[in-house]
C-alpha cells in the first residue's frame, strides 16, 4: 500500500501565518492556536478534522467541532509518509517556510468549543490536496482502507468550492451587510435545483462563480447609491 505525500511544502497549504484571510470560513484542515483538547495536554495547537457538513447547520457553526492535537515533530522526508506514520498528518513548515515541522495526531482527537476556535489564532489552512491527504490518512488510520485522493476530490470538491465562494462573498460584503454569512446561505440555496446542488456538477461551477460576482456587484452598487 502507498498513501499520498506532498510534492512541495507550498502545495500542502492554501495559506499560512498572515496569508490566512479573516473572512475565510473555518474548514477541514485549519490549524488554530489557542484551543486545547481534553486528554491531550501540553499543546495549544489543534487541527480541525471534521467534515465541513458536520461542522455546520445552515449558516451557523455547530457548538463543538472535532479536532486533533498538533505538536512539533522530527522532520521526515515526504517519501517516509507513504508507508508509515499512519496516526499522524504531516505539517512541514507549519508557520512559514523554514519553520518547525509539526504533525496532527489523529489518535489525539476530541471536541473543541467553536467559540475557542473563533477566538483563537488561525495559523494555517490546507490546500485542496492537503485536505485530501488529511482525509486519506484519517480514513486509513481508522479503517485501514486505502482511498485515492482523487476519489476524495470527486466526493467532496463541491464543499471546497462552496467555501471559496463564501470567503469571496464575506470579504466583499462584510462592510455592506450586517450578516453576510446568512445572506450567502440564502443566496446559495436559491433556485431549483439550488446553486448548492449545482455545485456538485463541476461543469456549472464557473457559471455559479459568475453569478456570485454579479450579485456582489449589485449589492455593493445598491449600498453606494
NUMI-997970 format. One record per atom (N, C-alpha, C): residue number from 1; atom name; x, y, z. Coordinates in Angstrom, 3 decimals. Last residue first. Example, Ala and Ser with C-alpha at 12.3 -4.5 7.8 and 13.67 -1.06 7.14 Angstrom:
BEGIN
2  N  12.850  -2.250  7.080
2  CA  13.670  -1.060  7.140
2  C  12.900  0.030  7.870
1  N  13.190  -5.690  7.800
1  CA  12.300  -4.500  7.800
1  C  13.200  -3.300  7.800
//
This chain:
BEGIN
225  N  -25.521  53.717  -3.503
225  CA  -26.437  54.703  -4.107
225  C  -26.899  55.730  -3.056
224  N  -24.090  51.760  -2.317
224  CA  -23.400  53.014  -2.589
224  C  -24.300  54.080  -3.199
223  N  -25.757  49.581  -2.176
223  CA  -25.324  50.181  -0.928
223  C  -24.738  51.567  -1.157
222  N  -25.951  48.916  -4.861
222  CA  -27.151  49.375  -4.170
222  C  -26.786  50.077  -2.867
221  N  -23.333  48.019  -5.322
221  CA  -23.822  49.222  -6.011
221  C  -25.046  49.794  -5.307
220  N  -23.333  45.710  -3.770
220  CA  -22.419  46.791  -3.454
220  C  -22.879  48.099  -4.084
219  N  -25.244  44.190  -5.080
219  CA  -25.476  44.571  -3.695
219  C  -24.560  45.733  -3.282
218  N  -24.056  43.895  -7.641
218  CA  -25.381  44.513  -7.497
218  C  -25.602  45.003  -6.069
217  N  -21.665  42.582  -7.027
217  CA  -21.635  43.895  -7.670
217  C  -22.957  44.617  -7.474
216  N  -22.703  40.193  -5.992
216  CA  -21.902  41.063  -5.137
216  C  -21.869  42.472  -5.709
215  N  -23.896  39.203  -8.319
215  CA  -24.726  39.525  -7.156
215  C  -23.985  40.448  -6.193
214  N  -21.659  38.758  -9.908
214  CA  -22.687  39.699  -10.364
214  C  -23.564  40.135  -9.196
213  N  -20.397  36.821  -8.388
213  CA  -19.742  38.123  -8.571
213  C  -20.708  39.172  -9.078
212  N  -22.255  34.719  -8.558
212  CA  -21.898  35.294  -7.266
212  C  -21.293  36.686  -7.442
211  N  -22.241  34.166  -11.281
211  CA  -23.473  34.645  -10.656
211  C  -23.181  35.310  -9.318
210  N  -19.618  33.189  -11.511
210  CA  -20.004  34.406  -12.214
210  C  -21.273  35.008  -11.637
209  N  -19.892  30.890  -9.981
209  CA  -18.978  31.929  -9.522
209  C  -19.276  33.253  -10.225
208  N  -21.646  29.529  -11.633
208  CA  -22.118  29.970  -10.324
208  C  -21.198  31.029  -9.751
207  N  -19.940  29.042  -13.810
207  CA  -21.165  29.812  -14.003
207  C  -21.668  30.357  -12.669
206  N  -18.029  27.419  -12.690
206  CA  -17.611  28.734  -13.166
206  C  -18.825  29.630  -13.385
205  N  -19.678  25.159  -12.105
205  CA  -19.043  25.940  -11.036
205  C  -18.591  27.319  -11.498
204  N  -20.833  23.376  -13.814
204  CA  -21.588  24.590  -13.513
204  C  -20.842  25.535  -12.570
203  N  -19.224  21.152  -14.029
203  CA  -19.494  21.911  -15.250
203  C  -20.160  23.251  -14.969
202  N  -19.225  19.819  -11.624
202  CA  -18.120  20.744  -11.887
202  C  -18.367  21.610  -13.117
201  N  -21.910  19.455  -9.659
201  CA  -21.505  19.213  -11.045
201  C  -20.457  20.254  -11.416
200  N  -22.344  20.522  -7.207
200  CA  -21.900  19.128  -7.260
200  C  -21.441  18.731  -8.659
199  N  -23.462  22.977  -7.580
199  CA  -22.032  22.923  -7.353
199  C  -21.494  21.499  -7.401
198  N  -26.179  22.526  -7.619
198  CA  -25.484  22.618  -8.903
198  C  -23.977  22.573  -8.752
197  N  -26.771  22.672  -4.904
197  CA  -26.889  21.383  -5.594
197  C  -26.121  21.405  -6.910
196  N  -26.360  25.420  -4.543
196  CA  -25.556  24.449  -3.789
196  C  -25.602  23.076  -4.447
195  N  -28.321  26.497  -6.142
195  CA  -26.926  26.676  -6.533
195  C  -26.033  25.689  -5.791
194  N  -31.006  24.068  -6.473
194  CA  -30.335  25.200  -5.848
194  C  -28.903  25.331  -6.375
193  N  -32.826  23.198  -9.503
193  CA  -32.062  22.888  -8.290
193  C  -31.337  24.112  -7.738
192  N  -34.065  26.028  -8.299
192  CA  -34.432  24.614  -8.272
192  C  -33.920  23.961  -9.563
191  N  -33.129  28.856  -6.170
191  CA  -33.271  28.106  -7.411
191  C  -33.700  26.674  -7.203
190  N  -30.902  29.396  -3.373
190  CA  -31.918  29.841  -4.327
190  C  -31.945  28.929  -5.546
189  N  -28.854  28.829  -1.686
189  CA  -29.978  27.891  -1.708
189  C  -31.110  28.351  -2.629
188  N  -27.125  30.918  -1.830
188  CA  -26.651  29.636  -2.351
188  C  -27.776  28.607  -2.444
187  N  -28.625  32.960  -0.528
187  CA  -28.322  33.041  -1.960
187  C  -27.944  31.676  -2.530
186  N  -28.676  32.141  2.153
186  CA  -29.930  32.306  1.412
186  C  -29.677  32.277  -0.089
185  N  -25.936  32.172  2.684
185  CA  -26.680  30.922  2.836
185  C  -28.010  30.995  2.095
184  N  -25.365  34.879  2.363
184  CA  -24.802  33.901  1.430
184  C  -25.586  32.598  1.492
183  N  -26.690  35.876  4.574
183  CA  -27.183  36.257  3.242
183  C  -26.610  35.324  2.177
182  N  -25.127  34.756  6.615
182  CA  -26.526  34.354  6.477
182  C  -27.075  34.730  5.107
181  N  -22.711  36.070  6.179
181  CA  -22.749  34.605  6.152
181  C  -24.177  34.112  5.956
180  N  -23.329  38.800  6.518
180  CA  -23.051  38.280  5.178
180  C  -23.067  36.751  5.103
179  N  -25.021  40.666  8.262
179  CA  -24.788  39.224  8.456
179  C  -24.513  38.573  7.098
178  N  -25.061  43.337  7.400
178  CA  -24.794  43.023  8.811
178  C  -24.455  41.559  9.057
177  N  -23.258  44.376  4.463
177  CA  -24.388  43.679  5.074
177  C  -24.063  43.292  6.514
176  N  -20.933  45.810  3.947
176  CA  -22.167  46.173  3.254
176  C  -23.394  45.596  3.958
175  N  -18.645  44.832  4.937
175  CA  -18.950  46.218  5.287
175  C  -20.284  46.687  4.706
174  N  -18.648  42.294  3.838
174  CA  -18.670  42.403  5.300
174  C  -18.941  43.833  5.775
173  N  -18.552  41.742  1.112
173  CA  -19.785  42.335  1.657
173  C  -19.775  42.538  3.170
172  N  -16.138  40.560  0.339
172  CA  -16.666  41.683  -0.443
172  C  -17.777  42.431  0.274
171  N  -15.781  38.525  2.212
171  CA  -14.733  39.531  2.050
171  C  -15.261  40.766  1.322
170  N  -18.088  37.033  1.772
170  CA  -17.907  37.725  3.047
170  C  -16.859  38.816  2.929
169  N  -17.606  36.081  -0.887
169  CA  -18.828  36.825  -0.542
169  C  -18.604  37.658  0.723
168  N  -15.224  34.645  -0.633
168  CA  -15.283  35.793  -1.542
168  C  -16.471  36.693  -1.206
167  N  -16.051  32.649  1.195
167  CA  -14.961  33.576  1.541
167  C  -15.019  34.818  0.672
166  N  -18.004  31.361  -0.329
166  CA  -18.380  32.043  0.905
166  C  -17.304  33.036  1.321
165  N  -16.397  30.276  -2.352
165  CA  -17.437  31.256  -2.688
165  C  -17.849  32.058  -1.452
164  N  -14.854  28.489  -0.878
164  CA  -14.201  29.584  -1.588
164  C  -15.204  30.683  -1.942
163  N  -16.886  26.756  -0.010
163  CA  -16.103  27.502  0.966
163  C  -15.399  28.692  0.321
162  N  -17.698  25.674  -2.449
162  CA  -18.636  26.491  -1.675
162  C  -17.895  27.327  -0.641
161  N  -15.387  24.226  -3.141
161  CA  -15.840  25.332  -3.981
161  C  -16.782  26.254  -3.212
160  N  -15.340  22.309  -1.164
160  CA  -14.229  23.250  -1.266
160  C  -14.667  24.483  -2.062
159  N  -17.689  20.965  -1.789
159  CA  -17.613  21.661  -0.500
159  C  -16.454  22.651  -0.493
158  N  -17.132  19.832  -4.242
158  CA  -18.144  20.881  -4.196
158  C  -18.107  21.639  -2.876
157  N  -15.292  17.823  -3.646
157  CA  -14.811  19.056  -4.265
157  C  -15.840  20.176  -4.222
156  N  -15.883  15.317  -2.570
156  CA  -16.007  16.491  -1.699
156  C  -15.650  17.814  -2.368
155  N  -15.614  13.233  -4.438
155  CA  -16.702  13.190  -3.461
155  C  -16.946  14.532  -2.780
154  N  -13.364  13.862  -5.906
154  CA  -14.645  13.710  -6.598
154  C  -15.812  13.777  -5.621
153  N  -11.452  13.784  -3.820
153  CA  -11.722  15.018  -4.551
153  C  -13.081  14.966  -5.236
152  N  -11.465  11.086  -3.177
152  CA  -11.920  12.056  -2.174
152  C  -12.252  13.393  -2.830
151  N  -10.346  10.153  -5.533
151  CA  -11.702  9.724  -5.167
151  C  -12.283  10.684  -4.133
150  N  -7.817  11.266  -5.385
150  CA  -8.695  11.667  -6.496
150  C  -10.144  11.270  -6.226
149  N  -6.640  9.937  -3.278
149  CA  -7.048  11.321  -3.066
149  C  -7.957  11.810  -4.182
148  N  -7.848  6.594  -2.789
148  CA  -7.071  7.557  -3.567
148  C  -7.563  8.982  -3.300
147  N  -7.827  4.873  0.199
147  CA  -8.671  5.590  -0.750
147  C  -7.809  6.609  -1.477
146  N  -7.551  1.997  2.012
146  CA  -6.779  2.942  1.225
146  C  -7.677  3.551  0.147
145  N  -8.501  1.230  5.231
145  CA  -8.963  1.278  3.856
145  C  -8.176  2.353  3.124
144  N  -8.039  1.239  7.900
144  CA  -7.066  0.554  7.057
144  C  -7.567  0.388  5.625
143  N  -9.621  2.842  9.529
143  CA  -10.249  1.667  8.905
143  C  -9.274  0.755  8.172
142  N  -8.173  4.940  10.668
142  CA  -9.352  4.435  11.373
142  C  -9.844  3.105  10.824
141  N  -6.090  5.408  8.830
141  CA  -5.787  5.164  10.240
141  C  -6.960  4.504  10.963
140  N  -7.519  5.891  6.470
140  CA  -6.651  4.718  6.574
140  C  -6.343  4.386  8.027
139  N  -8.890  8.254  7.111
139  CA  -9.642  7.053  6.742
139  C  -8.773  5.809  6.917
138  N  -6.642  9.914  7.578
138  CA  -7.622  9.682  8.639
138  C  -8.425  8.417  8.354
137  N  -5.392  9.958  5.094
137  CA  -4.687  9.398  6.240
137  C  -5.657  9.074  7.375
136  N  -7.411  11.173  3.549
136  CA  -6.903  9.850  3.190
136  C  -6.226  9.186  4.384
135  N  -7.662  13.644  4.815
135  CA  -8.778  12.712  4.859
135  C  -8.334  11.295  4.504
134  N  -5.079  14.712  4.224
134  CA  -5.551  14.559  5.604
134  C  -6.663  13.527  5.678
133  N  -5.217  14.743  1.428
133  CA  -4.220  13.907  2.089
133  C  -4.601  13.672  3.541
132  N  -7.270  16.632  1.128
132  CA  -7.468  15.261  0.645
132  C  -6.460  14.295  1.266
131  N  -6.057  18.900  2.185
131  CA  -7.244  18.349  2.840
131  C  -7.468  16.908  2.406
130  N  -4.005  19.176  0.244
130  CA  -3.689  18.984  1.652
130  C  -4.853  18.389  2.421
129  N  -5.403  19.676  -2.058
129  CA  -4.685  18.404  -1.964
129  C  -4.285  18.128  -0.519
128  N  -6.427  22.233  -1.240
128  CA  -7.318  21.132  -1.596
128  C  -6.605  19.792  -1.488
127  N  -4.414  23.338  1.600
127  CA  -4.898  23.418  0.222
127  C  -5.858  22.267  -0.036
126  N  -5.109  24.292  4.990
126  CA  -4.607  23.356  4.000
126  C  -5.172  23.675  2.618
125  N  -4.161  27.124  6.747
125  CA  -5.268  26.448  6.075
125  C  -4.657  25.507  5.035
124  N  -2.866  28.387  9.849
124  CA  -2.686  27.707  8.557
124  C  -4.007  27.141  8.063
123  N  -3.511  29.762  12.116
123  CA  -2.161  29.958  11.592
123  C  -1.933  29.255  10.264
122  N  -5.853  31.517  13.836
122  CA  -5.723  30.527  12.769
122  C  -4.389  30.759  12.059
121  N  -6.115  31.906  17.158
121  CA  -5.365  32.441  16.019
121  C  -5.200  31.347  14.974
120  N  -9.420  31.892  18.718
120  CA  -8.015  31.541  18.582
120  C  -7.382  32.196  17.364
119  N  -12.072  32.374  18.609
119  CA  -11.267  33.335  19.373
119  C  -9.775  33.047  19.279
118  N  -12.966  30.207  17.170
118  CA  -13.180  31.540  16.614
118  C  -12.333  32.595  17.322
117  N  -12.304  28.126  18.919
117  CA  -11.693  28.189  17.590
117  C  -11.805  29.592  17.005
116  N  -13.951  28.735  21.080
116  CA  -12.499  28.739  21.272
116  C  -11.771  28.816  19.930
115  N  -16.461  28.398  19.898
115  CA  -16.082  29.731  20.376
115  C  -14.569  29.826  20.586
114  N  -16.544  25.665  19.541
114  CA  -16.398  26.531  18.373
114  C  -15.968  27.932  18.769
113  N  -14.745  23.525  21.670
113  CA  -15.794  24.541  21.537
113  C  -15.526  25.463  20.346
112  N  -13.810  20.419  20.321
112  CA  -13.326  21.724  20.763
112  C  -14.475  22.722  20.639
111  N  -13.639  16.971  20.866
111  CA  -14.462  18.117  20.509
111  C  -13.896  19.389  21.138
110  N  -10.668  15.181  19.786
110  CA  -11.762  15.487  20.697
110  C  -12.532  16.689  20.200
109  N  -7.726  13.099  19.518
109  CA  -8.801  13.917  18.965
109  C  -9.869  14.160  20.025
108  N  -5.204  11.571  18.888
108  CA  -5.444  12.510  19.979
108  C  -6.481  13.524  19.506
107  N  -4.787  10.223  16.616
107  CA  -5.262  9.422  17.741
107  C  -5.540  10.294  18.971
106  N  -3.698  11.967  14.877
106  CA  -5.052  11.514  14.573
106  C  -5.616  10.585  15.639
105  N  -1.926  14.743  15.442
105  CA  -2.031  13.370  15.936
105  C  -3.470  12.891  15.796
104  N  -0.302  16.615  13.085
104  CA  -1.586  16.480  13.780
104  C  -1.721  15.009  14.163
103  N  3.072  17.792  13.407
103  CA  2.095  16.797  12.956
103  C  0.796  17.000  13.726
102  N  5.668  20.003  12.172
102  CA  4.646  19.599  13.134
102  C  3.863  18.424  12.559
101  N  8.773  21.630  11.841
101  CA  7.905  20.542  11.368
101  C  6.937  20.186  12.499
100  N  9.287  25.178  11.975
100  CA  9.378  23.838  12.552
100  C  8.388  22.885  11.904
99  N  10.166  27.078  8.986
99  CA  9.658  26.882  10.341
99  C  9.756  25.430  10.778
98  N  10.788  27.449  6.378
98  CA  11.892  27.400  7.319
98  C  11.468  27.197  8.756
97  N  7.816  29.172  5.691
97  CA  8.990  28.493  5.152
97  C  10.149  28.586  6.136
96  N  5.350  28.836  8.332
96  CA  6.063  29.576  7.295
96  C  7.310  28.837  6.867
95  N  4.349  27.154  10.211
95  CA  4.145  28.590  10.430
95  C  4.909  29.447  9.429
94  N  5.027  24.582  9.252
94  CA  3.634  24.945  9.542
94  C  3.417  26.450  9.610
93  N  6.947  22.960  7.938
93  CA  6.980  24.432  7.853
93  C  5.613  25.035  8.166
92  N  4.774  20.110  7.518
92  CA  6.092  20.751  7.422
92  C  5.967  22.272  7.343
91  N  2.860  18.164  8.830
91  CA  2.670  19.601  8.638
91  C  4.039  20.284  8.609
90  N  1.280  14.981  8.468
90  CA  2.478  15.819  8.440
90  C  2.158  17.274  8.122
89  N  -0.720  13.354  10.706
89  CA  -0.806  14.158  9.488
89  C  0.382  15.097  9.469
88  N  -0.568  10.039  12.067
88  CA  -0.140  11.428  12.055
88  C  -0.384  12.075  10.690
87  N  -0.783  7.337  12.025
87  CA  -1.575  8.042  13.030
87  C  -1.251  9.529  13.088
86  N  1.044  6.367  10.207
86  CA  -0.362  6.435  9.804
86  C  -1.240  7.191  10.788
85  N  3.806  6.144  9.721
85  CA  3.275  7.276  10.493
85  C  1.772  7.467  10.255
84  N  4.076  4.804  6.312
84  CA  4.270  4.815  7.761
84  C  3.664  6.048  8.395
83  N  4.250  5.079  3.582
83  CA  4.041  3.732  4.133
83  C  4.303  3.675  5.636
82  N  4.534  7.750  3.012
82  CA  3.671  6.951  2.141
82  C  3.385  5.573  2.709
81  N  6.342  9.146  4.473
81  CA  4.946  9.188  4.922
81  C  4.022  8.333  4.065
80  N  8.781  9.142  3.306
80  CA  8.634  8.367  4.540
80  C  7.180  8.266  4.982
79  N  8.659  10.967  1.245
79  CA  8.576  9.539  0.919
79  C  8.362  8.676  2.151
78  N  9.071  13.519  2.531
78  CA  7.741  13.091  2.062
78  C  7.627  11.588  1.817
77  N  11.201  13.180  5.461
77  CA  11.001  13.431  4.033
77  C  9.640  12.918  3.582
76  N  10.613  14.659  8.626
76  CA  10.763  13.439  7.837
76  C  10.459  13.769  6.380
75  N  11.503  16.273  11.622
75  CA  11.243  16.390  10.184
75  C  11.530  15.061  9.495
74  N  9.875  15.560  14.671
74  CA  11.093  15.478  13.872
74  C  10.748  15.514  12.385
73  N  7.402  17.911  15.664
73  CA  7.772  16.541  15.321
73  C  9.082  16.580  14.542
72  N  4.980  19.723  17.678
72  CA  6.230  19.630  16.921
72  C  6.648  18.174  16.745
71  N  1.431  18.996  17.337
71  CA  2.650  19.125  18.119
71  C  3.867  19.168  17.196
70  N  -2.064  19.131  17.692
70  CA  -0.916  19.389  16.811
70  C  0.308  19.653  17.681
69  N  -4.975  17.134  18.124
69  CA  -3.865  17.883  18.712
69  C  -2.709  17.987  17.724
68  N  -7.922  17.587  16.129
68  CA  -6.796  16.764  16.569
68  C  -5.704  17.661  17.138
67  N  -11.526  17.962  16.425
67  CA  -10.184  18.424  16.075
67  C  -9.151  17.455  16.630
66  N  -14.901  18.688  15.870
66  CA  -13.905  17.645  16.090
66  C  -12.541  18.111  15.570
65  N  -16.585  21.304  17.556
65  CA  -16.024  20.811  16.302
65  C  -14.932  19.792  16.619
64  N  -19.646  22.597  18.920
64  CA  -18.340  21.963  19.091
64  C  -17.897  21.352  17.766
63  N  -21.910  23.888  17.921
63  CA  -21.294  24.378  19.167
63  C  -19.895  23.820  19.402
62  N  -21.621  24.461  14.365
62  CA  -22.036  23.642  15.489
62  C  -21.333  24.153  16.757
61  N  -22.213  27.622  12.771
61  CA  -21.327  26.536  13.152
61  C  -21.929  25.746  14.307
60  N  -24.757  28.586  10.474
60  CA  -24.209  28.592  11.824
60  C  -23.308  27.387  12.052
59  N  -26.123  28.507  8.132
59  CA  -25.030  29.473  8.229
59  C  -24.272  29.405  9.548
58  N  -26.768  25.036  8.425
58  CA  -27.056  26.274  7.711
58  C  -25.878  27.222  7.841
57  N  -24.714  23.922  10.625
57  CA  -26.147  23.773  10.406
57  C  -26.607  25.068  9.767
56  N  -21.458  22.400  10.452
56  CA  -22.406  23.488  10.280
56  C  -23.843  23.010  10.229
55  N  -19.719  20.319  10.520
55  CA  -19.384  21.480  11.341
55  C  -20.489  22.517  11.376
54  N  -20.330  18.452  8.709
54  CA  -20.522  18.071  10.107
54  C  -20.283  19.241  11.045
53  N  -19.580  19.627  6.352
53  CA  -21.011  19.462  6.601
53  C  -21.306  19.086  8.049
52  N  -16.725  19.503  6.540
52  CA  -17.439  20.787  6.574
52  C  -18.925  20.655  6.896
51  N  -15.579  16.991  8.855
51  CA  -16.011  17.339  7.501
51  C  -16.801  18.649  7.568
50  N  -13.033  17.617  11.319
50  CA  -14.430  17.376  10.963
50  C  -14.681  17.736  9.506
49  N  -10.558  18.426  12.022
49  CA  -10.626  17.235  11.170
49  C  -12.064  16.894  10.788
48  N  -8.588  21.181  12.742
48  CA  -9.960  20.735  12.512
48  C  -9.935  19.520  11.592
47  N  -5.906  20.973  14.957
47  CA  -6.318  20.967  13.554
47  C  -7.745  20.464  13.462
46  N  -4.434  23.020  17.528
46  CA  -5.340  21.964  17.081
46  C  -5.578  22.101  15.586
45  N  -2.225  23.938  20.103
45  CA  -2.476  23.916  18.675
45  C  -3.416  22.765  18.342
44  N  -1.224  23.914  22.604
44  CA  -2.351  24.818  22.368
44  C  -2.601  24.972  20.881
43  N  -0.184  21.137  24.579
43  CA  -0.178  21.870  23.316
43  C  -1.397  22.774  23.238
42  N  -0.463  19.789  26.970
42  CA  0.876  20.141  26.520
42  C  0.941  20.824  25.181
41  N  -2.887  17.063  26.814
41  CA  -2.273  18.265  27.376
41  C  -0.943  18.580  26.722
40  N  -5.277  15.584  25.890
40  CA  -4.067  15.811  25.085
40  C  -3.390  17.089  25.574
39  N  -7.488  15.548  27.446
39  CA  -6.796  14.279  27.255
39  C  -5.567  14.386  26.395
38  N  -9.121  18.055  25.597
38  CA  -9.044  17.292  26.824
38  C  -8.407  15.935  26.577
37  N  -7.331  20.248  23.589
37  CA  -8.204  19.077  23.595
37  C  -8.028  18.346  24.916
36  N  -7.437  23.836  23.186
36  CA  -6.781  22.583  23.552
36  C  -7.824  21.481  23.580
35  N  -6.941  26.921  21.316
35  CA  -7.744  25.860  21.921
35  C  -6.884  24.660  22.316
34  N  -4.494  28.260  20.327
34  CA  -5.314  28.757  21.429
34  C  -6.114  27.655  22.090
33  N  -4.263  28.180  16.851
33  CA  -3.545  28.284  18.120
33  C  -4.483  28.877  19.173
32  N  -5.349  25.969  14.363
32  CA  -5.680  27.115  15.201
32  C  -4.862  27.057  16.490
31  N  -5.551  24.959  11.071
31  CA  -4.788  24.824  12.310
31  C  -4.952  26.118  13.108
30  N  -7.874  23.336  8.937
30  CA  -7.390  24.577  9.543
30  C  -6.652  24.266  10.848
29  N  -8.965  20.937  8.102
29  CA  -7.547  21.151  7.893
29  C  -7.008  22.452  8.439
28  N  -12.150  22.165  7.232
28  CA  -11.326  20.994  7.485
28  C  -9.863  21.301  7.181
27  N  -12.667  25.588  8.253
27  CA  -12.765  24.480  7.304
27  C  -11.869  23.346  7.759
26  N  -14.209  28.719  8.775
26  CA  -13.480  27.591  9.343
26  C  -13.741  26.354  8.494
25  N  -14.190  30.973  5.949
25  CA  -14.886  30.185  6.965
25  C  -13.985  29.097  7.522
24  N  -12.243  33.905  5.647
24  CA  -12.427  32.513  5.220
24  C  -13.150  31.739  6.319
23  N  -11.687  36.377  6.639
23  CA  -13.029  36.171  6.106
23  C  -13.263  34.735  5.644
22  N  -9.072  36.542  7.288
22  CA  -10.012  36.528  8.406
22  C  -11.438  36.243  7.932
21  N  -6.829  34.529  5.490
21  CA  -7.862  35.566  5.449
21  C  -8.810  35.427  6.630
20  N  -3.433  34.027  5.916
20  CA  -4.764  33.499  6.222
20  C  -5.774  34.642  6.278
19  N  -0.964  35.157  5.712
19  CA  -1.689  34.920  4.455
19  C  -3.139  34.503  4.710
18  N  0.300  35.221  8.134
18  CA  -0.509  36.393  7.788
18  C  -1.182  36.278  6.424
17  N  0.237  31.713  8.315
17  CA  0.583  32.945  9.018
17  C  -0.313  34.102  8.547
16  N  -0.712  30.389  5.117
16  CA  -0.072  30.256  6.418
16  C  0.193  31.648  6.982
15  N  -2.850  28.701  2.783
15  CA  -2.357  29.929  3.407
15  C  -1.719  29.580  4.741
14  N  -2.968  26.211  1.633
14  CA  -3.621  27.325  0.955
14  C  -3.071  28.639  1.476
13  N  -0.392  23.737  1.504
13  CA  -1.130  24.800  2.201
13  C  -1.801  25.763  1.228
12  N  0.986  21.991  -0.066
12  CA  0.196  21.420  1.019
12  C  -0.734  22.449  1.661
11  N  2.589  23.348  -1.798
11  CA  1.389  22.717  -2.355
11  C  0.461  22.182  -1.274
10  N  4.745  24.112  -0.237
10  CA  3.772  25.133  -0.628
10  C  2.484  24.512  -1.148
9  N  6.213  21.741  -0.083
9  CA  5.562  22.259  1.120
9  C  4.468  23.251  0.744
8  N  5.450  19.564  -2.820
8  CA  6.218  20.664  -2.237
8  C  5.480  21.125  -0.996
7  N  4.027  17.130  -2.728
7  CA  5.089  17.348  -3.719
7  C  6.025  18.462  -3.272
6  N  3.113  14.978  -0.020
6  CA  3.100  16.293  -0.642
6  C  4.261  16.419  -1.622
5  N  1.802  11.663  -0.613
5  CA  2.656  12.618  0.084
5  C  2.614  13.943  -0.669
4  N  -0.576  9.012  -0.169
4  CA  -0.048  10.164  -0.902
4  C  0.840  11.015  -0.001
3  N  0.266  5.571  0.626
3  CA  -0.527  6.785  0.760
3  C  0.157  7.931  0.027
2  N  0.308  2.359  -0.440
2  CA  1.069  3.602  -0.502
2  C  0.111  4.780  -0.415
1  N  0.830  -1.184  0.000
1  CA  0.000  0.000  0.000
1  C  0.877  1.250  0.000
//
